[in-house]
Amino acid sequence: MEEVADPANLNEAWKRVRANHGAPGIDGITIEAFPDWLAPRKDRLVADLREGTYQPQPLRRVKIPKPNGGERLLGIPTVLDRLVQQAILQVLQPILDPSFSEHSYGFRPNRNAHQAVFQAQAFIQQGYDWVVDIDLEAFFDRVNHDRLMSRLSQRIADKRLRWIIRGFLRSGVMEKGIVAATTEGTPQGGPLSPLLANYVLDELDKELEERGLRFVRYADDANVYVRSERAAQRAFENLTAFIEGKLKLKVNRAKSAVGRPWERKLLGFSFSPGPDVKRRIAPKALEKLKGNVRKLTRNGRFSFEVIINDLKRYLVGWRSYFGICQYIDVQRKMDCWIRRRLRALIWRRWKTCARRRHGLLQRDVNPDLAGKLSGSSLGSWPVSRMTAMHYAFPTRWFTAQGLPLLEPAR
């Protein structure tokens, strides 16, 4: 706790918390207001940490829509609790992380989702072309506190630190002004949660390594690669028994399955069949891209310049993640589809025949063609693929407006 409460450690923790921004917790104190609020209380905070008497506050419950129509429940800690969690993380991570499996890639220093995808591709290329796709049901809400604290006691001798971690686990959640106790789960939404989750699931990693299985795990998603369907079915049954019997967690059987890698997805990617295994984007990831682009390009939404800027921010991030796809035609087709969405948007915003004809003439479209198209009864989507619209708004025009290409440069 002396390391956690050290002013240099707390200052570094505050830099991280401030950089991550984030909404206020149940006390309503924002990132901007926090320094003034903390100034007269800083000595008390340090004393509470060193004495092990710091009391975390309940989380503010929020509901995040899922793509499938459901909801994901998140808890937002207060800024002060995020600061303390970050300070603890900075001390514990160098102690716990080095012992984690090399096949664990989620929320760890110098590790990322791309590395997990590359490793999975290597396993498949080596002939391990059956996958046991394990998904844990509501993992962050089901972590057994007693098992977690018992394991932590083997690595952390300082009872004050363990007591505060238990306080975070049991801080409860507030929804509509009512605080509900938490008897299981980790405080999802706080900086400490990913480390605790990895510590819990490191027990699964060690079990997989002991059995000599090839696998990749990213947070609560684990894929195990074997050579035959029979071996995959056996591994699925044994691992389900271990997870539910030993770890006291629950396997989501609706999302978990045995199959071929090209039939399943891993972190938004899938793989091609055949001897030359290639990375490709999973169909659901492409549908999500289309859905987000539709939202950003719907009619009546801000100016065209704002729409382009919003698209740029989103597409640059998408490209940086999915740019490792080895099927360039997919990105090329998505580029064409996005430009077509924007041409349709322009056509809808012109509204009248006169404005449409004028707009086409301004873009040097042949007058006869402009007149014929502007008087068309076709909707904006069929019009968006017409030669005149492509001539008026070619790829280079969208590039000049700042629209990035998803297709990687050659």
C-alpha positions as CSV (number, residue, x, y, z in Angstrom):
1,M,0.0,0.0,0.0
2,E,3.0,2.3,0.5
3,E,3.7,1.9,-3.2
4,V,0.1,2.4,-4.2
5,A,-0.2,5.6,-2.0
6,D,3.1,7.0,-3.1
7,P,2.4,10.6,-4.5
8,A,4.4,9.8,-7.7
9,N,2.3,6.7,-8.3
10,L,-1.0,8.6,-7.6
11,N,0.1,11.5,-9.9
12,E,0.8,9.0,-12.7
13,A,-2.5,7.3,-12.1
14,W,-4.3,10.7,-12.4
15,K,-2.7,11.3,-15.7
16,R,-4.0,8.0,-17.0
17,V,-7.5,8.6,-15.6
18,R,-7.6,12.1,-17.0
19,A,-6.5,11.0,-20.4
20,N,-9.3,8.4,-20.6
21,H,-11.9,11.0,-19.8
22,G,-15.0,9.1,-18.8
23,A,-18.4,10.0,-17.2
24,P,-18.9,10.9,-13.5
25,G,-19.9,8.3,-11.0
26,I,-22.7,8.5,-8.4
27,D,-21.2,11.6,-6.8
28,G,-21.5,13.6,-10.1
29,I,-17.9,14.8,-9.9
30,T,-16.5,15.2,-13.4
31,I,-12.9,14.8,-14.6
32,E,-12.7,18.6,-15.0
33,A,-14.0,19.3,-11.4
34,F,-12.0,16.6,-9.7
35,P,-8.6,18.3,-9.1
36,D,-10.3,21.2,-7.1
37,W,-12.4,18.6,-5.2
38,L,-9.4,16.5,-4.3
39,A,-7.0,19.3,-3.3
40,P,-8.3,19.6,0.4
41,R,-8.8,15.8,0.7
42,K,-5.5,14.5,-0.7
43,D,-3.8,13.9,2.6
44,R,-6.9,12.1,3.9
45,L,-6.9,9.9,0.8
46,V,-3.2,8.9,1.3
47,A,-3.9,8.2,5.0
48,D,-6.9,6.0,4.2
49,L,-4.9,4.0,1.6
50,R,-2.0,3.4,3.9
51,E,-4.3,2.4,6.8
52,G,-6.3,0.2,4.5
53,T,-9.6,2.0,5.5
54,Y,-10.4,3.4,2.0
55,Q,-14.1,2.7,1.2
56,P,-15.0,2.5,-2.5
57,Q,-18.4,4.0,-3.5
58,P,-21.1,2.0,-5.4
59,L,-21.0,2.0,-9.2
60,R,-23.4,4.0,-11.3
61,R,-25.3,1.5,-13.4
62,V,-25.6,2.2,-17.1
63,K,-27.1,0.1,-19.9
64,I,-25.3,-0.1,-23.3
65,P,-27.2,-1.5,-26.3
66,K,-25.8,-4.6,-27.9
67,P,-25.8,-5.0,-31.7
68,N,-28.1,-8.0,-31.3
69,G,-30.7,-5.9,-29.6
70,G,-29.9,-6.9,-26.0
71,E,-28.2,-4.7,-23.3
72,R,-24.8,-4.8,-21.6
73,L,-24.8,-3.6,-18.0
74,L,-21.8,-1.5,-17.1
75,G,-20.8,0.2,-13.8
76,I,-19.2,3.6,-13.8
77,P,-17.0,4.2,-10.7
78,T,-16.5,7.6,-9.3
79,V,-13.4,9.5,-10.6
80,L,-11.8,9.0,-7.1
81,D,-12.4,5.2,-7.3
82,R,-10.9,5.1,-10.8
83,L,-7.9,7.0,-9.6
84,V,-7.4,4.5,-6.7
85,Q,-8.0,1.5,-9.0
86,Q,-5.4,2.8,-11.5
87,A,-2.9,3.4,-8.7
88,I,-3.4,-0.2,-7.6
89,L,-3.2,-1.5,-11.2
90,Q,0.2,0.2,-11.7
91,V,1.6,-1.6,-8.7
92,L,0.0,-5.0,-9.3
93,Q,0.4,-5.4,-13.0
94,P,4.2,-5.7,-13.0
95,I,3.8,-8.4,-10.3
96,L,1.0,-10.5,-11.8
97,D,1.3,-10.0,-15.6
98,P,4.7,-11.7,-16.1
99,S,3.3,-15.0,-14.9
100,F,0.3,-15.0,-17.3
101,S,0.3,-17.2,-20.4
102,E,1.9,-16.2,-23.6
103,H,-1.3,-17.1,-25.3
104,S,-3.4,-14.5,-23.4
105,Y,-3.6,-11.3,-25.4
106,G,-6.4,-9.2,-23.9
107,F,-5.7,-6.0,-21.8
108,R,-2.1,-6.7,-21.3
109,P,1.0,-4.5,-21.9
110,N,2.5,-4.9,-25.4
111,R,-0.3,-7.3,-26.4
112,N,-3.3,-6.8,-28.7
113,A,-6.0,-8.5,-30.7
114,H,-4.0,-8.6,-33.9
115,Q,-1.4,-10.8,-32.2
116,A,-4.2,-13.2,-31.2
117,V,-5.5,-13.4,-34.8
118,F,-2.0,-14.0,-36.2
119,Q,-1.4,-16.8,-33.7
120,A,-4.7,-18.4,-34.5
121,Q,-3.9,-18.2,-38.2
122,A,-0.5,-19.9,-37.6
123,F,-2.2,-22.8,-35.7
124,I,-4.7,-23.3,-38.5
125,Q,-1.8,-23.2,-41.1
126,Q,-0.1,-26.0,-39.1
127,G,-3.1,-28.3,-39.6
128,Y,-5.0,-27.5,-36.4
129,D,-8.1,-26.7,-38.4
130,W,-10.8,-27.6,-35.8
131,V,-11.7,-25.0,-33.3
132,V,-13.3,-25.1,-29.9
133,D,-14.9,-21.7,-29.6
134,I,-15.5,-21.0,-25.9
135,D,-17.6,-18.0,-24.8
136,L,-18.2,-17.3,-21.1
137,E,-21.7,-16.2,-20.2
138,A,-21.7,-12.8,-18.3
139,F,-18.2,-13.5,-17.2
140,F,-17.5,-10.1,-15.5
141,D,-20.8,-10.6,-13.5
142,R,-20.0,-14.1,-12.3
143,V,-16.5,-14.1,-10.9
144,N,-16.5,-15.8,-7.6
145,H,-15.2,-13.3,-5.0
146,D,-13.9,-15.9,-2.5
147,R,-12.0,-17.9,-5.1
148,L,-10.5,-14.7,-6.5
149,M,-9.4,-13.3,-3.1
150,S,-8.1,-16.7,-2.0
151,R,-5.9,-16.8,-5.1
152,L,-4.8,-13.2,-4.6
153,S,-3.7,-14.0,-1.1
154,Q,-1.1,-16.4,-2.6
155,R,0.5,-13.5,-4.4
156,I,-0.3,-10.4,-2.3
157,A,0.8,-10.5,1.3
158,D,-0.4,-6.9,2.2
159,K,-3.8,-7.4,3.9
160,R,-4.6,-3.7,3.5
161,L,-4.4,-4.0,-0.3
162,R,-6.5,-7.2,-0.4
163,W,-9.1,-5.5,1.8
164,I,-9.5,-2.6,-0.5
165,I,-9.7,-4.9,-3.6
166,R,-12.5,-6.8,-1.8
167,G,-14.1,-3.4,-1.1
168,F,-14.1,-2.7,-4.9
169,L,-15.6,-6.1,-5.6
170,R,-18.4,-5.6,-3.1
171,S,-19.0,-1.9,-3.5
172,G,-22.4,-2.5,-5.1
173,V,-24.2,-0.7,-7.9
174,M,-26.7,2.2,-7.8
175,E,-29.6,2.3,-10.2
176,K,-32.5,4.8,-9.9
177,G,-31.2,5.9,-6.5
178,I,-31.2,2.4,-5.0
179,V,-27.9,0.6,-4.1
180,A,-27.8,-3.2,-4.7
181,A,-25.1,-5.3,-3.2
182,T,-22.7,-7.3,-5.4
183,T,-21.8,-10.8,-4.2
184,E,-20.0,-11.9,-7.3
185,G,-18.4,-10.4,-10.4
186,T,-15.6,-7.8,-11.0
187,P,-16.2,-4.1,-11.3
188,Q,-16.5,-3.9,-15.1
189,G,-15.9,-0.3,-16.2
190,G,-13.0,0.4,-13.8
191,P,-9.2,0.2,-14.6
192,L,-8.6,-2.8,-12.3
193,S,-11.2,-5.1,-13.8
194,P,-9.2,-6.4,-16.8
195,L,-6.3,-7.4,-14.6
196,L,-8.5,-9.2,-12.1
197,A,-10.3,-10.9,-15.0
198,N,-7.0,-12.1,-16.5
199,Y,-5.9,-13.3,-13.1
200,V,-9.1,-15.4,-12.8
201,L,-8.8,-16.8,-16.3
202,D,-5.1,-17.5,-16.0
203,E,-6.2,-20.6,-14.2
204,L,-7.9,-21.7,-17.4
205,D,-4.8,-20.9,-19.5
206,K,-2.6,-23.0,-17.2
207,E,-5.1,-25.9,-17.5
208,L,-4.9,-25.6,-21.3
209,E,-1.1,-25.5,-21.3
210,E,-1.0,-28.5,-19.0
211,R,-3.1,-30.5,-21.5
212,G,-0.8,-29.4,-24.3
213,L,-3.5,-27.6,-26.2
214,R,-3.0,-24.8,-28.7
215,F,-5.1,-21.8,-27.9
216,V,-5.5,-18.1,-27.9
217,R,-7.5,-16.1,-25.3
218,Y,-8.6,-12.5,-25.4
219,A,-10.4,-11.5,-22.2
220,D,-13.3,-13.9,-21.9
221,D,-13.1,-15.3,-25.4
222,A,-11.0,-18.5,-25.9
223,N,-10.4,-20.5,-29.0
224,V,-8.7,-23.9,-28.8
225,Y,-7.3,-25.4,-32.0
226,V,-7.0,-29.2,-32.6
227,R,-6.6,-31.6,-35.5
228,S,-9.9,-33.5,-35.6
229,E,-13.5,-33.1,-34.8
230,R,-13.4,-35.9,-32.3
231,A,-10.5,-34.2,-30.4
232,A,-12.5,-30.9,-30.5
233,Q,-15.6,-32.5,-29.1
234,R,-13.6,-34.1,-26.3
235,A,-11.8,-30.8,-25.5
236,F,-15.1,-28.9,-25.4
237,E,-16.7,-31.3,-22.9
238,N,-13.6,-31.4,-20.7
239,L,-13.1,-27.6,-20.7
240,T,-16.8,-27.0,-20.0
241,A,-16.6,-29.3,-17.0
242,F,-13.4,-27.5,-15.8
243,I,-14.8,-24.0,-16.2
244,E,-18.1,-24.7,-14.6
245,G,-16.9,-27.2,-12.0
246,K,-13.5,-25.7,-10.9
247,L,-13.8,-22.0,-11.9
248,K,-17.5,-21.7,-10.9
249,L,-18.2,-19.8,-14.2
250,K,-20.7,-20.6,-16.9
251,V,-20.1,-21.5,-20.5
252,N,-22.5,-19.8,-22.9
253,R,-23.7,-22.8,-25.0
254,A,-25.6,-20.6,-27.4
255,K,-22.4,-18.9,-28.5
256,S,-19.8,-21.7,-27.9
257,A,-19.4,-24.4,-30.4
258,V,-17.1,-26.8,-32.1
259,G,-16.5,-26.0,-35.8
260,R,-14.1,-25.1,-38.6
261,P,-12.2,-21.8,-38.2
262,W,-13.8,-20.5,-41.4
263,E,-17.3,-21.1,-39.8
264,R,-16.5,-19.3,-36.6
265,K,-15.2,-15.8,-35.8
266,L,-12.4,-14.5,-33.7
267,L,-12.2,-10.8,-32.6
268,G,-14.1,-9.8,-35.8
269,F,-12.1,-12.0,-38.1
270,S,-12.5,-15.3,-39.8
271,F,-10.2,-17.5,-41.9
272,S,-10.2,-19.0,-45.3
273,P,-10.3,-22.8,-45.9
274,G,-7.6,-24.5,-47.8
275,P,-3.8,-24.9,-47.6
276,D,-3.1,-21.2,-47.8
277,V,-5.0,-19.8,-44.8
278,K,-5.8,-16.1,-45.0
279,R,-7.4,-13.6,-42.7
280,R,-10.8,-12.3,-43.7
281,I,-13.4,-10.1,-42.0
282,A,-16.2,-11.9,-40.3
283,P,-19.7,-11.2,-41.9
284,K,-21.1,-9.8,-38.6
285,A,-18.2,-7.3,-38.5
286,L,-19.1,-6.1,-42.1
287,E,-22.8,-5.8,-41.1
288,K,-21.8,-3.7,-38.1
289,L,-19.7,-1.5,-40.3
290,K,-22.6,-1.0,-42.7
291,G,-25.0,-0.2,-39.8
292,N,-22.7,2.4,-38.4
293,V,-22.1,4.0,-41.8
294,R,-25.9,4.1,-42.3
295,K,-26.3,6.0,-39.0
296,L,-23.6,8.5,-39.9
297,T,-25.0,9.1,-43.4
298,R,-28.7,9.3,-42.7
299,N,-30.6,12.2,-44.2
300,G,-31.1,15.3,-42.1
301,R,-28.0,14.7,-40.0
302,F,-25.9,17.8,-39.8
303,S,-24.0,19.3,-42.8
304,F,-22.2,17.2,-45.4
305,E,-18.8,18.4,-44.0
306,V,-19.7,17.2,-40.5
307,I,-20.8,13.8,-41.9
308,I,-17.5,13.4,-43.8
309,N,-15.5,14.3,-40.6
310,D,-17.5,11.8,-38.5
311,L,-17.0,9.2,-41.2
312,K,-13.3,9.9,-41.3
313,R,-12.9,9.4,-37.6
314,Y,-14.8,6.2,-37.7
315,L,-13.3,4.7,-40.8
316,V,-9.7,5.5,-39.9
317,G,-10.2,3.5,-36.7
318,W,-11.9,0.7,-38.5
319,R,-9.1,0.6,-41.1
320,S,-6.4,0.5,-38.4
321,Y,-8.0,-2.6,-36.9
322,F,-9.4,-4.5,-39.9
323,G,-6.6,-3.4,-42.3
324,I,-4.8,-6.8,-41.7
325,C,-7.6,-8.5,-43.7
326,Q,-5.9,-10.3,-46.6
327,Y,-8.9,-10.0,-49.0
328,I,-8.5,-6.5,-50.5
329,D,-11.7,-6.9,-52.6
330,V,-13.8,-6.7,-49.4
331,Q,-12.4,-3.3,-48.5
332,R,-12.7,-2.2,-52.1
333,K,-16.4,-3.2,-52.2
334,M,-17.0,-1.4,-48.9
335,D,-15.4,1.8,-50.3
336,C,-17.7,1.7,-53.3
337,W,-20.7,1.1,-51.1
338,I,-19.8,4.0,-48.8
339,R,-19.4,6.4,-51.8
340,R,-22.7,5.2,-53.1
341,R,-24.3,6.0,-49.8
342,L,-22.9,9.5,-50.0
343,R,-24.0,10.0,-53.6
344,A,-27.5,9.0,-52.6
345,L,-27.4,11.4,-49.6
346,I,-26.4,14.3,-52.0
347,W,-29.2,13.4,-54.3
348,R,-31.8,13.4,-51.5
349,R,-30.5,16.7,-50.2
350,W,-30.9,18.4,-53.6
351,K,-34.6,17.6,-53.3
352,T,-36.1,19.3,-56.3
353,C,-35.6,18.7,-60.1
354,A,-34.2,22.2,-60.5
355,R,-31.6,21.9,-57.8
356,R,-30.6,18.4,-59.0
357,R,-30.2,19.7,-62.6
358,H,-28.2,22.7,-61.4
359,G,-26.0,20.5,-59.1
360,L,-25.2,18.2,-62.0
361,L,-24.4,21.0,-64.3
362,Q,-22.1,22.5,-61.7
363,R,-20.2,19.2,-61.7
364,D,-19.8,19.4,-65.5
365,V,-22.3,16.7,-66.4
366,N,-23.6,16.8,-69.9
367,P,-26.8,19.1,-70.0
368,D,-29.0,16.5,-71.7
369,L,-28.0,13.8,-69.3
370,A,-28.4,16.2,-66.3
371,G,-31.9,17.1,-67.5
372,K,-32.9,13.5,-68.0
373,L,-31.6,12.3,-64.7
374,S,-33.0,15.2,-62.6
375,G,-36.5,14.5,-63.9
376,S,-36.2,10.8,-63.2
377,S,-38.8,9.2,-60.8
378,L,-36.1,6.8,-59.5
379,G,-35.2,6.9,-55.8
380,S,-31.9,8.1,-54.5
381,W,-30.4,4.6,-54.2
382,P,-30.9,3.6,-57.9
383,V,-29.7,7.1,-59.0
384,S,-26.6,6.8,-56.9
385,R,-25.2,4.2,-59.2
386,M,-25.9,6.1,-62.5
387,T,-23.0,7.1,-64.7
388,A,-23.8,10.8,-64.3
389,M,-23.5,10.6,-60.5
390,H,-20.2,8.8,-60.7
391,Y,-18.9,11.4,-63.2
392,A,-20.1,14.2,-61.0
393,F,-18.7,12.7,-57.8
394,P,-15.8,10.4,-58.6
395,T,-13.5,8.8,-56.0
396,R,-11.0,11.6,-56.2
397,W,-13.7,14.1,-55.2
398,F,-14.5,12.2,-52.0
399,T,-10.8,11.9,-51.3
400,A,-10.5,15.6,-51.7
401,Q,-13.3,16.1,-49.1
402,G,-11.3,14.0,-46.6
403,L,-13.0,10.6,-47.0
404,P,-10.4,7.9,-46.3
405,L,-10.2,4.7,-48.3
406,L,-10.5,1.4,-46.5
407,E,-8.6,-0.4,-49.3
408,P,-4.9,-0.4,-48.3
409,A,-2.5,1.5,-50.4
410,R,-0.4,-0.6,-52.8
